[in-house]
Each structure stands twice: as structure tokens, then as C-alpha cells.
Amino acid sequence: MAQGYSYTTFAAKTGTHLDTLYDWEKLYPEFLEAKKTAFHQCQLWWEKQGIAGLWQDSGGEGPNRNLNPSLWIFNMKCRFPKDYRDVVRHEFVPGNLDAMTKKELIEETKRTIEFLEAEIVEESKDAQKALPPAKK
């Protein structure tokens, strides 16, 4: 993983099923600690690629090829969401409530409820993604 490979690739290279690795994490604290260290090394490798890519020229092949910034950003957000996730801050700043008609107030309340329901759905999807894969 210190060369940027994923945990799944580690499982494949060692000939170990991913579920077994997850079981070992629960049984052996030192294995879990080693995994965490490997993830830090993986993130370091990817960050180095991004830094190196910032300064490369457009030579095309070899060490001077251009970094694909969209691909790099997407990769970082997916692999390391804790550090690279887009944070969107939503604020409800109502207008002058006293100046709103009852109908406007009801519509604003409906929009707010719809927004909050959508946020709950997104958080639920994120929680589902965080669950370990089901054993086959």
C-alpha cells in the first residue's frame, strides 16, 4: 500500500480474502495498527503524486507527463474522504418573516423540510457505504 495500492490489492497480492483481513483486524490489534499505518503510507504516496504532478511539464511520456488533475482529485476524494471530501455548508437564512405572507411561509417551510429530508437520505447512503462488504 506504500506504493498507492488499495487494501483490496493487498488482499489479492497476499492471496487472502478481504473478509479474512477484516476478521484479523478484529482479532489482532497489531494487524489493525499495521493496516492504519499502511493507509497513511498509501495517502502519502498519492499526495506525492499530486505534488509532483503540479510541477511537471507537458512532455507527454515518462516522468514529465502531465498529471490529470480531475482524475487525481476524484481519486483522493474517494480514497481519503476524511481529508479530501467536499464540505458543503447549508445555512437557512430566512427573509423577514414578519413580511412574509402565510403562503410564502408555508412554501419556505416545505422547501426546508425537503432539503432536510434529502440531507438525511445522503447521510444514510454515506453510512451504508461505510459498512464492510457483505460476505459471500
Secondary structure by P-SEA (a helix, b strand, c coil): ccccccaaaaaaaacccaaaaaaaaaacaaaaaaaaaaaaaaaaaaaaaaaaaacccccccccccccaaaaaaaaaaaaccccccbbbbbbbcccccccccaaaaaaaaaaaaaaaaaaaaaaaaaaaaacccccc
